[in-house]
């Protein structure tokens, strides 16, 4: 929550690129101010006209002028805030796009630091808070300042004495808000804290309901909740009280202004030092001051909140990307990938220790290991989603850090363990933005054995997936992920246990067929089923981040080591299934 | 005013609720919660009448000042009018203040009563209810829906009353001052009322769309974060950025539609005011010159016309608020109408467990279709320690849940000393059982609160003695506040192993006859492991225990191992006996402790 100084840079850079918008808003604000300030002047003409007994024709003309100004005022009161609101929204749009683009280049460390809910919160509520300030907050302040300055000038011209009495009284209001504002905000914060305390209790009680019931603590939980609610009522009432006080204060200021006009102004009229028209106009100007006074005081309060929000949004963009692309990128060619004595870990905890592996063209390489052995991390490094902390990853002998990042990653077709489907059509989930001919897409669908399901959907490939669409079974999801991976016939195909939801026989067949189609290209297979791994010609056996064994599946079985034990384990599981 | 455009985004609801009752039904059911605060509400209402009526006095007094005092040069009269003005305004300010504060108090108390009642009711509901309702939904029911109902009582009703009073009051004054001018004003009103309604009708679906847009944006963010590796490997950052851009564009379009509508109405109202003022001044000034009315009356009308539209709008806005409040009422009462878990008869004090627990022919299914338990028979004698083992999903946890009477078995019964569970008071039963669930649940509050489960009749000494016995006392005392330390974020200030020990201490505090333990599966370092085993040994001393066991060391501690496999009891015996049998247990054992772990 620490608000960084200068974190309103987001707002600054937005406006720096748009000087013409600033000019437009300034001119618009000045025009709108002029129009609304003219209104009481015309009112004055009419009143004084009646007093002087001018002809009805003159009066009607004045009234028409008044109506004309009135209509102009109405339009400007609509158009100006509409434009401010529009710019608020455009600002929000731009900042969300840019922040999201940055997030798309981030990686594991970003995810560890910012939980998903937190990112959503920042891109939604914080951004909403900031966007209001970005345009409306700033230009309302400007409009308020214009109104105050110009109205004061007009009033001074009409009557110095009355103005001299009125302005300081009203100006006091703005100052008071600057002082009162922070305490209102503080109150508000402590009230919010009580609300979240109550909500935390609700959440704890509902998520721990088994414990609550087993210890018969329902009534005690309820009692605790009652106490919290009592505190919360107190805070809430206090907040209402301070708000009511503030309202009284503002009403008081407004009424004080009118009162001064009534008494001082009325006396001046009686003494014929002020016309009745001027008197009515003064009254209108005094009323016009109230809103701006609030806006002027409000800016500092809003500014602090906006700064905190901006800080939270900037934190997302300030998080360094996981890998940096090379300054002078080389275009990669498919060939031999090697992990050379690679070590990698998260937060000091090593996940891979001194790992060496080779993935050559035309080879089918398997990786076996228990949960948490480091298999997924091998892929993370292989795709250069992260860089090794020691050792290196090479392609044809060159460190992969020297290759064009996007082109390098395009060497791979990846079917992950968790299929990672998006709420979109099947077609888009397979193509993920790549331009492909329909025939090619269809071939991938057939190869992934997805064609029969697709034919069963009303909209075929255009069937929507996810919350608002069809829910696929685990096996179907896995096959969508496979179609996505094989779509462009990648030089290196990676199966990370993508078909685990299929039954053993089907999975083996599917993987065998797809791997065979790789031909002279590379295939890397991870599976918790060792039968699937038997399609490979070389296997690395990982345990606790180290390569414990390697060799052909047959060699490994004969060695009766880790791989053999994993194999035994699987036999046991199968036996248990049948018992 | 730009900030007004942001509709409050609600927690996603299961679906739009269909209202089953009429407005009066909801109000009738809600009334008991607000009736205790009737005096306060009535007093606030009286203040409201005072402030509204006195608030109308301003222009009337101004009229008096212009026509009677200033026009005649009566300075004393002006002073008197000013004095009356001051008094009237003091009245307005004071009444407004009291009205706001009293309403806040009444509203908060009423809502708190409703929250409390709803929370207590929720806690009494059977486990099935919690299986089908996610925690977030329940929290939002107790929190947000009751807040919406508070608005109905302490917001909407007031605004409606105030607006109606203002309109009527101003009308009366205007008719008295000049019925001719009032007729002119009256002509203006109907078109505006219709315009407000039309605006509401068009804007409501747009708000709905915007809520949906925000949900879409959020799910794109969440999907992208989850699918980041795929996006990056396939080089589709650009495509996703475009998707974000498109969603932003759609949302922008909807926001602008709302905004345009909103300002159209705004401009229209302003137009209305201007036309009203022009009509009043146009006709009025001519009449004034002819002496048919005074300048003060003109002033009065100008002042009232500008105030007339706000209450009309308010009334129209409140209709929306009411509809949403009724949707909340529907959800709240649906929950209140859920049948609570049966007590199982009146309480006869803590159960005296003497001989045995017997599971006789238990059959159970959560959804009525797939059977989780099938004809389970098992007798556990007093003092015996039994481990339930088996693969995940085999039915171990279900057996435990049935013992705690969280659910009722469809066939068969659980008997405690020969008495069926269904006939025992649930609190009597649960008071002899100490339950340690798989995930250690710590709730917000102090360590002491957590260990004695908010039961203040338990002396702190007993809690400390229990903590010492399972050796977690030192871990607690390393915080300067010791047992008064507040647990942050579900006990994040304690390590995983320490939290497990806290759960043991908690069970020990209540000295239960029967211990039901669902062992945690997470692996811990060997040192902590040993601490936990020692703690467990301490906890088991002299008790009957049923343990869903995952650790070999735990299995070695018990008298009998029961293998639960595919919803039935497949094997029973000691660890050695079962190993020798070379059946399911021996395979489970080998799976877990021999193969795989390097």
Interface residues (C-beta under 8 A of the other chain):
Chain A: X43 X46 X47 X49 X50 X51 X53 X54 X56 X59 X60 X62 X63 X64 X66 X67 X70 X71 X73 X74 X75 X77 X78 X79 X81 X82 X84 X85 X86 X88 X89 X90 X92 X93 X96 X97 X100 X101 X103 X104 X105 X106 X107 X111 X116 X119 X120 X123 X124 X128 X132 X136 X195 X197 X198 X199 X200 X201 X202 X203 X204 X205 X206 X207 X208 X209 X210 X211 X212 X213 X214 X215 X216 X217 X218 X220 X221 X222 X223 X224 X225 X226 X229 X230 X232 X233 X236 X237 X240 X241 X243 X244 X245 X247 X248 X251 X252 X255 X258 X259 X262 X263 X266 X267 X269 X270 X276 X279 X280 X283 X370 X379 X380 X383 X385 X406 X409 X410 X412 X414 X416 X418 X420 X422 X423 X432 X433 X434 X466 X467 X484 X543 X544 X548 X562 X565 X566 X568 X569 X572 X573 X575 X576 X579
Chain B: X1 X2 X3 X5 X6 X9 X58 X61 X62 X65 X66 X69 X70 X71 X73 X74 X75 X78 X79 X81 X82 X85 X86 X89 X92 X93 X96 X97 X100 X101 X104 X105 X108 X109 X112 X115 X116 X119 X120 X122 X123 X124 X127 X130 X135 X138 X139 X142 X143 X214 X217 X218 X219 X220 X221 X222 X223 X224 X225 X226 X227 X228 X229 X230 X231 X232 X233 X234 X235 X236 X237 X238 X239 X240 X241 X242 X244 X245 X248 X249 X251 X252 X255 X256 X259 X260 X263 X264 X266 X267 X270 X271 X273 X274 X275 X277 X278 X281 X282 X285 X286 X288 X289 X295 X298 X299 X302 X341 X391 X401 X404 X406 X426 X427 X430 X431 X433 X435 X437 X441 X443 X444 X445 X453 X454 X455 X490 X510 X516 X565 X570 X583 X584 X587 X588 X590 X591 X594 X595 X596 X597 X598
